Amino acid sequence: MIRTAFTLMTFPAACAIATSAALGGETGATILAAGGEGDHIVRYRLDDGEVIDHFVAGGVSSLAFPFALELGPDGSVYVSGWQSDAIHRFDVESGEPQGTLVAPGSGGLDGPTGLVFHPDGFVLVSSNATNRVLKYDASTGVSLGTFVEPGSGGLSGPQDLTWGPDGHLYVSSYNNDQVLRYDGVSGVFIDVFVTEASGGLDGPSHTVFRNEAFIVVSARSDAVLKYDASTGAFIEVLVAVASGGLDYPHYMQFNDGVLYLAGKHNNNILMYDADTGSWLGQLVAPGGGGLNGPRGLLIVPATGACREDLDASGDVGIADFLQLLANWGPCL
């Protein structure tokens, strides 16, 4: 999710995100790709895939095996370090390290993957190796304990964390091919939202609520699947198995009618129609910019782009409203 502070003056039903071609130079929208095997994050122009720089170069910080990328309420980029057992913080423009939000191993953190901020001022992190979800203060990083208990509801190998439109937490359970739902206040298990292997689900990773659908990356089957946002029932395959050469995707991003996916094994970023799933081509060629083992993707909107579209989906909706609430208060 993208969270930025802004004043509530206009909140239109839809808006267009400006591209770097329209805005020119480095003011354009960019996409960050976390290269897990290279301990780096590469930055590209979103309009043409041209390499800008290594947003975070390998070895310049304590970051080890970057996994998920999120824009925090303060506008910084937060990265889960799967092998450094920490949540790292970087300046959104320069990529300069700003230390860790969550210190290595704090609260028992072991193999962090997904992370998600909450309007009440805390951040949740998947502790993949211990099959639980941990809670931290979003400003100080102080441990606030366990939010989802180890193995609750059958949780095994948790990866992505997503707040649903119902206010509950959705967790992709990678090892048993399910998506589980937990109470958004207590963390108590509610139900299995997407049942085991539904629609061919194999290795669920990143999840997104979009246009009354629940979209899930099926990493081990090289596909993207669509489910009913209310019931979790399978609807259809959005991106077909290995379409366009897709190979072991983990994270996705939506922007202006395009779905972006990074292929871990081919070290590339591919583009698909966000509604039909049709392959549109390659944004980043294999190994472009030295990309190695990509997991997380994050679109950073262009300067002067539609500021109300906080999740960079191309539309203003409930997800953006929830993120507005997360930043409610004076702009400091």
C-alpha positions as CSV (number, residue, x, y, z in Angstrom):
1,M,0.0,0.0,0.0
2,I,1.1,3.6,-0.6
3,R,0.4,6.0,2.2
4,T,1.1,9.7,2.0
5,A,-0.3,12.6,4.0
6,F,-2.5,15.1,2.2
7,T,-5.3,17.5,2.9
8,L,-8.9,16.5,2.3
9,M,-9.8,19.0,-0.4
10,T,-10.9,16.8,-3.3
11,F,-11.5,13.1,-3.4
12,P,-12.6,12.2,-6.9
13,A,-14.0,8.9,-8.0
14,A,-11.2,8.3,-10.5
15,C,-8.0,9.9,-11.7
16,A,-5.1,9.3,-14.0
17,I,-1.6,8.7,-12.9
18,A,0.9,10.8,-14.8
19,T,3.7,8.9,-16.4
20,S,7.4,10.0,-16.7
21,A,6.8,10.6,-20.4
22,A,4.2,13.2,-19.5
23,L,6.1,14.8,-16.6
24,G,9.6,14.3,-17.9
25,G,12.9,13.1,-16.4
26,E,13.1,11.8,-12.9
27,T,9.8,13.4,-11.8
28,G,8.1,10.5,-13.5
29,A,6.7,7.4,-11.9
30,T,9.2,4.7,-11.0
31,I,9.1,1.1,-10.1
32,L,11.3,-0.5,-7.5
33,A,12.2,-4.2,-7.6
34,A,13.7,-6.0,-4.6
35,G,16.5,-8.3,-5.8
36,G,16.6,-10.9,-3.1
37,E,19.7,-12.8,-4.2
38,G,21.6,-9.6,-4.8
39,D,20.6,-7.8,-1.5
40,H,19.7,-4.8,-3.7
41,I,16.7,-2.8,-4.9
42,V,16.8,-1.6,-8.5
43,R,14.9,1.5,-9.6
44,Y,13.4,1.8,-13.2
45,R,11.4,4.3,-15.1
46,L,7.8,3.1,-15.2
47,D,7.1,4.3,-18.8
48,D,9.9,2.5,-20.6
49,G,11.7,0.3,-18.0
50,E,15.0,2.2,-18.3
51,V,17.3,1.7,-15.4
52,I,17.7,4.7,-13.2
53,D,20.0,3.4,-10.5
54,H,20.4,0.9,-7.7
55,F,18.0,2.5,-5.3
56,V,19.7,0.4,-2.6
57,A,23.0,-1.2,-3.6
58,G,24.1,-4.5,-2.1
59,G,26.3,-4.2,0.9
60,V,25.5,-0.5,1.7
61,S,23.3,-1.4,4.6
62,S,22.5,-4.3,6.9
63,L,19.7,-5.3,4.5
64,A,19.9,-9.0,3.6
65,F,17.6,-10.6,1.1
66,P,15.0,-7.8,0.6
67,F,11.5,-9.3,0.2
68,A,8.4,-6.9,0.5
69,L,8.4,-3.2,-0.2
70,E,6.0,-0.7,1.3
71,L,5.6,3.0,1.4
72,G,5.0,4.0,5.0
73,P,2.9,6.7,6.5
74,D,5.9,9.0,6.7
75,G,6.7,8.5,3.0
76,S,9.8,6.4,3.5
77,V,10.3,3.0,1.8
78,Y,10.1,0.1,4.2
79,V,11.7,-3.3,3.3
80,S,11.5,-6.6,5.0
81,G,14.9,-8.3,5.2
82,W,14.2,-12.0,5.0
83,Q,17.7,-12.9,6.1
84,S,18.5,-9.9,8.2
85,D,15.3,-10.5,10.3
86,A,14.5,-6.8,10.3
87,I,12.4,-4.1,8.8
88,H,14.6,-1.5,7.1
89,R,13.8,2.1,6.2
90,F,15.1,4.1,3.2
91,D,14.6,7.6,1.9
92,V,12.0,7.5,-0.9
93,E,14.0,9.8,-3.2
94,S,17.7,9.0,-2.6
95,G,17.5,5.5,-1.3
96,E,19.7,6.5,1.6
97,P,19.5,4.0,4.6
98,Q,17.5,5.5,7.5
99,G,18.2,2.6,9.9
100,T,15.8,-0.1,10.9
101,L,12.2,0.3,12.1
102,V,12.2,-3.2,13.5
103,A,15.6,-4.3,14.9
104,P,16.9,-7.7,13.9
105,G,15.0,-10.5,15.7
106,S,12.9,-8.0,17.8
107,G,9.8,-9.7,19.2
108,G,11.0,-13.0,17.9
109,L,11.0,-11.9,14.2
110,D,12.4,-14.7,12.0
111,G,12.3,-14.5,8.3
112,P,10.1,-11.5,7.7
113,T,8.2,-11.4,4.4
114,G,5.0,-9.4,4.2
115,L,4.3,-6.1,6.1
116,V,1.3,-3.8,6.3
117,F,0.6,-0.6,8.2
118,H,-2.6,0.0,10.1
119,P,-4.5,3.3,10.7
120,D,-4.1,2.9,14.5
121,G,-0.3,3.4,14.3
122,F,1.1,-0.1,14.2
123,V,2.7,-2.3,11.6
124,L,2.2,-6.0,11.2
125,V,4.9,-8.3,9.9
126,S,4.8,-11.9,8.7
127,S,7.4,-14.0,10.6
128,N,7.7,-16.7,8.0
129,A,9.9,-19.1,9.9
130,T,7.7,-19.1,13.0
131,N,4.3,-19.2,11.2
132,R,2.9,-16.1,13.0
133,V,2.2,-12.4,12.5
134,L,3.9,-9.9,14.8
135,K,2.9,-6.4,15.8
136,Y,5.1,-3.3,16.2
137,D,4.7,0.4,16.8
138,A,4.8,2.1,13.4
139,S,6.8,5.0,14.7
140,T,9.3,3.5,17.1
141,G,9.4,-0.1,16.0
142,V,8.9,-1.3,19.6
143,S,7.4,-4.8,19.7
144,L,3.8,-4.9,20.7
145,G,3.6,-8.7,20.8
146,T,2.1,-11.4,18.7
147,F,-1.0,-10.5,16.6
148,V,-1.6,-13.9,15.0
149,E,-0.5,-16.8,17.1
150,P,1.9,-19.5,15.6
151,G,0.0,-21.8,13.3
152,S,-3.4,-20.2,14.1
153,G,-6.0,-21.5,11.6
154,G,-3.4,-23.7,10.0
155,L,-1.1,-20.8,9.1
156,S,2.1,-22.2,7.5
157,G,4.8,-20.1,5.8
158,P,2.9,-16.7,5.9
159,Q,3.9,-14.3,3.3
160,D,1.7,-11.3,2.2
161,L,-0.5,-9.4,4.6
162,T,-3.5,-7.4,3.3
163,W,-6.3,-5.4,5.0
164,G,-9.6,-6.3,3.5
165,P,-12.6,-3.9,2.9
166,D,-14.2,-5.6,5.9
167,G,-11.4,-4.4,8.2
168,H,-10.0,-7.9,8.7
169,L,-6.5,-9.2,8.0
170,Y,-5.9,-11.6,5.1
171,V,-2.7,-13.7,5.2
172,S,-1.4,-15.8,2.3
173,S,-0.4,-19.2,3.8
174,Y,2.3,-20.3,1.3
175,N,3.0,-23.8,2.4
176,N,-0.6,-25.1,2.3
177,D,-1.9,-23.1,-0.6
178,Q,-4.6,-21.1,1.3
179,V,-5.5,-17.5,2.2
180,L,-6.6,-17.2,5.8
181,R,-8.7,-14.4,7.4
182,Y,-8.2,-13.0,10.9
183,D,-10.0,-10.5,13.0
184,G,-8.6,-7.0,12.3
185,V,-8.7,-6.0,16.0
186,S,-7.8,-9.2,17.9
187,G,-5.9,-11.3,15.4
188,V,-8.2,-14.2,16.2
189,F,-8.7,-16.7,13.3
190,I,-12.0,-16.3,11.5
191,D,-11.9,-18.7,8.5
192,V,-10.1,-20.0,5.5
193,F,-11.0,-17.3,2.9
194,V,-9.5,-19.1,-0.1
195,T,-9.5,-22.8,0.3
196,E,-6.6,-25.1,-0.3
197,A,-5.5,-25.1,-4.0
198,S,-8.8,-23.4,-5.1
199,G,-8.6,-22.6,-8.8
200,G,-5.2,-24.2,-8.9
201,L,-3.6,-22.0,-6.2
202,D,-0.1,-23.2,-5.6
203,G,2.2,-21.0,-3.4
204,P,0.1,-17.9,-2.7
205,S,2.2,-14.9,-2.3
206,H,1.0,-11.3,-2.9
207,T,-2.7,-10.4,-2.6
208,V,-4.7,-7.4,-3.6
209,F,-8.4,-6.3,-3.4
210,R,-9.3,-4.7,-6.7
211,N,-12.6,-3.9,-8.4
212,E,-14.7,-6.2,-6.1
213,A,-12.2,-9.1,-6.7
214,F,-9.4,-10.6,-4.6
215,I,-6.3,-11.1,-6.7
216,V,-3.7,-13.6,-5.7
217,V,-0.2,-14.4,-7.1
218,S,0.2,-18.2,-7.4
219,A,4.0,-18.3,-7.3
220,R,4.7,-22.0,-7.8
221,S,2.2,-22.3,-10.7
222,D,3.4,-19.1,-12.4
223,A,-0.1,-17.6,-12.6
224,V,-2.4,-14.9,-11.1
225,L,-5.8,-16.0,-9.9
226,K,-9.0,-14.0,-9.3
227,Y,-11.5,-14.7,-6.4
228,D,-14.7,-13.2,-5.2
229,A,-13.9,-10.4,-2.8
230,S,-16.7,-11.2,-0.5
231,T,-16.8,-15.0,-0.4
232,G,-13.3,-16.1,-1.6
233,A,-14.8,-18.3,-4.3
234,F,-12.7,-18.9,-7.4
235,I,-13.7,-16.8,-10.4
236,E,-11.1,-17.2,-13.0
237,V,-7.4,-17.3,-14.0
238,L,-6.4,-13.7,-14.6
239,V,-2.8,-14.4,-15.9
240,A,-2.5,-17.8,-17.4
241,V,0.3,-20.2,-16.4
242,A,3.7,-19.0,-17.7
243,S,2.0,-16.3,-19.9
244,G,4.7,-14.2,-21.6
245,G,7.4,-16.4,-20.0
246,L,6.3,-15.6,-16.4
247,D,8.5,-17.7,-14.1
248,Y,8.0,-17.8,-10.3
249,P,6.4,-14.4,-9.6
250,H,5.9,-13.2,-6.0
251,Y,4.6,-9.6,-6.0
252,M,2.5,-7.5,-8.3
253,Q,1.6,-3.8,-8.9
254,F,-1.3,-2.2,-10.7
255,N,-1.1,1.1,-12.4
256,D,-3.2,2.8,-15.1
257,G,-4.7,-0.4,-16.4
258,V,-1.5,-2.4,-16.4
259,L,-0.5,-5.3,-14.1
260,Y,3.3,-5.6,-13.4
261,L,4.8,-8.9,-12.3
262,A,8.5,-9.7,-11.5
263,G,9.7,-13.2,-12.5
264,K,12.2,-14.5,-9.9
265,H,13.8,-17.1,-12.1
266,N,14.1,-14.9,-15.2
267,N,15.0,-11.7,-13.3
268,N,12.6,-9.6,-15.4
269,I,9.4,-7.5,-15.0
270,L,6.5,-8.3,-17.3
271,M,3.3,-6.4,-18.1
272,Y,-0.3,-7.6,-18.5
273,D,-3.7,-6.0,-19.1
274,A,-5.0,-5.4,-15.6
275,D,-8.5,-6.5,-16.5
276,T,-8.0,-9.3,-19.1
277,G,-4.6,-10.6,-18.0
278,S,-3.4,-10.5,-21.6
279,W,0.4,-10.2,-21.9
280,L,1.5,-6.8,-23.0
281,G,5.2,-7.3,-23.2
282,Q,8.3,-6.9,-21.1
283,L,9.1,-3.8,-19.1
284,V,12.5,-5.0,-17.9
285,A,14.6,-7.5,-19.8
286,P,16.2,-10.4,-17.9
287,G,18.9,-9.1,-15.6
288,G,18.2,-5.5,-16.5
289,G,20.1,-3.2,-14.1
290,G,21.7,-6.4,-12.6
291,L,18.3,-7.5,-11.1
292,N,18.8,-10.8,-9.3
293,G,16.0,-12.9,-7.8
294,P,13.2,-10.2,-7.7
295,R,10.5,-10.5,-5.0
296,G,8.9,-7.3,-4.0
297,L,7.7,-4.6,-6.4
298,L,6.7,-1.0,-5.5
299,I,5.5,1.8,-7.8
300,V,6.4,5.2,-6.6
301,P,4.0,7.7,-8.2
302,A,5.2,10.6,-10.2
303,T,5.7,14.1,-8.8
304,G,2.4,15.9,-9.5
305,A,0.5,12.6,-10.1
306,C,-2.9,11.9,-8.8
307,R,-2.2,12.1,-5.0
308,E,-5.5,10.7,-4.0
309,D,-4.7,7.4,-5.7
310,L,-2.7,6.1,-2.8
311,D,-2.4,2.5,-3.9
312,A,-1.5,3.4,-7.5
313,S,-4.4,1.4,-8.9
314,G,-5.5,4.1,-11.3
315,D,-8.7,4.7,-9.4
316,V,-9.7,6.2,-6.0
317,G,-11.6,3.7,-3.9
318,I,-12.0,2.1,-0.5
319,A,-8.4,1.1,-0.2
320,D,-7.3,4.7,-0.7
321,F,-9.9,5.8,1.9
322,L,-8.5,3.4,4.4
323,Q,-5.0,4.7,3.8
324,L,-6.3,8.3,4.2
325,L,-7.6,7.3,7.7
326,A,-4.2,5.8,8.5
327,N,-2.7,9.3,8.1
328,W,-5.5,11.3,9.7
329,G,-4.3,14.3,11.7
330,P,-2.2,17.4,11.3
331,C,0.5,17.5,8.6
332,L,3.8,18.0,10.4
